[in-house]
């Protein structure tokens, strides 16, 4: 039951999301079909059996879980209701987040955030709609997605260098802390396979970084 506890603490069920956002289930499905709204990040299929004074009872349930940040995303969808306009919001927020990170001292030579940036954003949009970032970032929103992707690029580049200078170690620490701040905790059964374990926990251990 540790998985259910994690999901109930860090995500909204579909019904909770609908109630908070004042959106019908039919509208949610329509938004997803029209490429505006992400799919759920987790889907649980439960076979329930209860035993009481009234006897045995069997039930089956399917529960969808969504990132809590998607309540605000649904508000954007309702205000714009245009796939093109909503993608523009995603792209603008993602680009602004990358620019802010650069101003804070983050940097990477990867073409994803330079010459191939437009293609990169389209790929991120596709992952966003598939529910991937609702699973692996804290909010599921463009700012956390940009932070996660930028920090991973930095960490991978610095990890390929043999012995790091003090300046490079400080940059690695900053990148790892950024990834830590943007990443979800991941479900218990996923943690050892997650990017958080590989690029936060293990990098901190390997390079003896302070959190």
N, C-alpha and C positions, 0 to 999 in steps of 0.2 A: 504493500500500500504506500510505500515511500514515493513511488511515481505519482500517484493520485494526489498526495499531499503537496508535492512540488508543483504540479500543474495548477492546483486550486489556489496556491499561494502566489504564483508568478504570472498567471494567465487569466483571461476571461473565458468562461464557457461561451458558446455561441449565444445562448439565451441571455447571459449577463451582458454581452456586447450589444445585443439587440435592445435590451431594456434601457441600458445607459444611453445608447445612441438614438433611441426612439425610431428605429428602423425595423421594417417588417422582414421576416425571413425571405419572402418573395423578392423584396428589393435587394437584399444582401446577395442572393443568388444571381440576380440580374447584373449587379455591379461586378461580380466575379466573372460572369460570362462575357461582359463587355470590356474586360481588361482594365478595370479601374481599382478593384479591391483584391487584396491578397487572399489566397486560400488559407485554410486553417494550418497551424503549425503542427498540431498533434490531433489525432483522431483515435479515440479509445472505443473498442467494441467490448462491451461487458456482458457476461452471462451471470445473472444474479439468481441466487437460491436463498430463500428465507424459510425459516421454520418457526412456527408460533403455535399458540393454542388452537388457531384455526387451521393448522396443517401446513403442508409444504406449498411454496409458491415459487415458480420460476419466471424470470423476466429477462429480456434482452434490451440493452440500451447502447446507443452510439452517441458519444459526446465529442464535440469539436472544441478545440481550445485555440484562442487567438491572443496575440500579443496585446497588452493593455494599451499600447500606443495607437492601436487601430481605431479606438473610439474617436480620437481627434482626426484620423484620416477619413473616417466616414463623414465627419462634419464637412471636410473639404469636398468630398464627392457630392454631398447634398447641395453644397453651395455652387458648384460648377457644373456637375452632371455632363461632362464632356471628356472623353478619353484623352483627346489631344491636350486639353487644358490641364487635366490632372497630371499627365505625364510631364508637362512643362513645369508644374509645381515641384514634382519629384526631382527633375533634372536641375532646376534652379537651386533648390535647397541642398542638393548633393554637391553641386559646384561651389556654392558659398561655403559649405562646411570644409571642403578641401582647401579653399583659399584661406580660410581662418586658421586651419591647421598649419599651413605653410607659414603664415605670419607668426605663429607660435614657435616656429623653429623646426617643424617636421619637414623632411625632404626625402625624395626618392628619384632615382634616374629611370624608373620604369616608365615605358611609353604609355601605360594605361592612364597615367595622370598628366600626360603631355600630348604627344602627337596623336595618340589613339583614344583620347579622352571621350569623344562623342560615342564611339563604339563601346567603350567601357561602360558608360552610363546606360546605354540601351541593354547591355548584358545584365547590369545590376537591376534594372527595372524588371527584366524577365525573372530573375531570382526572387525579387521582392514579391511579384505577383504569385509566384509558386509557393510562397509561405516560408521560404528558407530563412529569411532574415528575421521573421517573427520568432523562429526557433533559436537562432544563434546570437541575436543581439538583445539588449535589455528592452528597448522600446519597439524595435522593428521599423523605426522611422529613418529617413534619409541621413540625418546627422549621425546616428549610431552606425549606420551602414558605412558611411564614408570614413568614420574613425576606425572601424574594424579593418576595412580594406587597406587604408593608408598605412596603418600600423603594421599590418602583416607584410606589406611590401618592404617597409623599413627593417623589420626584424629579419626577414629572409636575406636581404642584402647584407646586413651587418654580420649575420651568422656565417656568411660565406668567407668572411675575412678571417685570417688566422688569429693573430694576437691583436686585441683591440687597444687603441690608445685610450687615455683618460677621456678625451673628448668623444670618441666613438662609444665608449662604455656609457657615458652620460646620455648620449643620443639613444642608445639601445634601451636604457632604463626608461627614458621618456616614452619610447614607442611601446614598450611592454606595459607600462602604466596606462597608456591610452587604450590599448587593447583590453586590458583588465576592466577599465571603466565602461567600455562599450559592449563587452561580451556578456551574454547570459551565463548563468551558472551551469546550464545544461541539465538534462534529466539524469538521475543517478546512473542509469545503465549506459549513458552516452559519454560520461565524463572522461574516462581514460582514452577515448578515441577522439576527443574534441580538440579544436584549435586552442581552446583555453589551456588545456593540459599541456599540449605540445609547445605552444608559443608563449605562454605565461608562466606556468608552474615550472616546466622543465628548463626554460631559458633562464629564469631567475636562479634556479638551482645550479645550472651549468656555469653561469657567469658570476654567481654570488651577488646578485643584484638586490638592492633594498626595494621593498614595495612602497 
